[in-house]
Amino acid sequence: MRLLLTSGGVTNSSIREALVELLGKPIEASSALYIPTAQYGHPMCTPDVTLRSLAGPQSMTALGWESVGLLELTALPSMEGERWILWVESVDALLVDGGDATYLAHWIRRSGLLALFPRLERTVWVGVSAGSMVMTPRIGEQFEQWKSPEPGEGVLGVVDFSIFPHLDYPTFPENTLAHAEQWAERIEAPAYAIDDQSAVRVVGTDVDVISEGQWKRLK
C-alpha cells in the first residue's frame, strides 16, 4: 500500500496534492471506503463525534470522491464468505479515521483485513491520528486507552517509525513539542511529531513529510 499518514486529515492543499499524486488520478475520479472503527475504542469518541467524522463538512468523505462507502471492521467477521473482500480490493483508497490505535489494530487483525494487505499494492491508506499510528511499531503508553484481550497484541508495525499526532493542538495541553520529545525517549524507533497541517507520506521505502504547519523528526 501507499500511505498518507496524517494527524488531522486532508487539511490543506499540500496534503490534498500529495493524495492526488498517490492516487495517480483526481479525487473526483477515485473511489474510497471510510473506516470509523477506531472511534469505538476511545473514551472521547461518542456517537455524535462519529457522525461528524463520517458526514461532517471536514470529513475525509467530503473531499469530492467519485464514490465513497462505509466499511465497519467489527461487522466483517459476521459476514459469510468473502463478500467484503471485493469491496476493499476494488477501491482506490481506504480512509481510516482516528480513535484508539490499539483497538483499531485488534479489529484489522480479527476482521481479516491485515491478511489482505499484500494484495493492496496500489491502494492508498489515508490515516487520521490513530488511523495513522496503527501502522507504526509502537505508540507509547500515553496513547493506549484500550487494552487488548490478546496478550502482547500491539499496533501493526507496517512502517518502522512512530508518530506523535496533534502537535500543539489547542485543546490538548500535553501535546507540546517538549512532551513529544519525552515520549520519543521511551519509543524504541525513529519518530515524528506532526501537527494537523502535516502528514507523513510512505511509498515503498521512501518516506517524506508534507506540511503547511509544524513537525519535527524526533530521532
Residue, then its C-alpha position, 0 to 999 in steps of 0.5 A: m500500500r501507499l500511505l498518507l499518514t496524517s494527524g488531522g486529515v486532508t487539511n490543506s492543499s499540500i496534503r490534498e496534492a500529495l493524495v492526488e499524486l498517490l492516487g495517480k488520478p483526481i479525487e473526483a475520479s477515485s473511489a474510497l471506503y471510510i473506516p470509523t472503527a477506531q472511534y469505538g475504542h476511545p473514551m472521547c469518541t461518542p456517537d455524535v463525534t462519529l457522525r461528524s467524522l463520517a458526514g461532517p463538512q471536514s470529513m475525509t468523505a467530503l473531499g469530492w470522491e467519485s464514490v465513497g462507502l462505509l466499511e465497519l471492521t467489527a461487522l466483517p467477521s459476521m459476514e459469510g464468505e468473502r463478500w467484503i473482500l471485493w469491496v476493499e480490493s476494488v477501491d482506490a483508497l481506504l480512509v481510516d479515521g482516528g480513535d484508539a490505535t490499539y483497538l483499531a489494530h485488534w479489529i484489522r487483525r480479527s476482521g481479516l483485513l491485515a491478511l489482505f494487505p499484500r494484495l493492496e499494492r496500489t491502494v492508498w491508506v489515508g490515516v487520521s491520528a490513530g488511523s495513522m499510528v496503527m501502522t507504526p511499531r509502537i505508540g507509547e503508553q500515553f496513547e493506549q486507552w484500550k487494552s487488548p484481550e490478546p496478550g502482547e497484541g500491539v499496533l501493526g508495525v507496517v512502517d518502522f517509525s512512530i508518530f506523535p499526532h496533534l502537535d500543539y493542538p489547542t485543546f490538548p495541553e500535553n501535546t507540546l513539542a517538549h512532551a513529544e520529545q519525552w515520549a520519543e525517549r521511551i519509543e524504541a524507533p525513529a519518530y515524528a511529531i506532526d501537527d494537523q497541517s502535516a502528514v507523513r507520506v510512505v511509498g515503498t521505502d521512501v518516506d517524506v513529510i508534507s506540511e503547511g504547519q509544524w513537525k519535527r523528526l524526533k530521532 
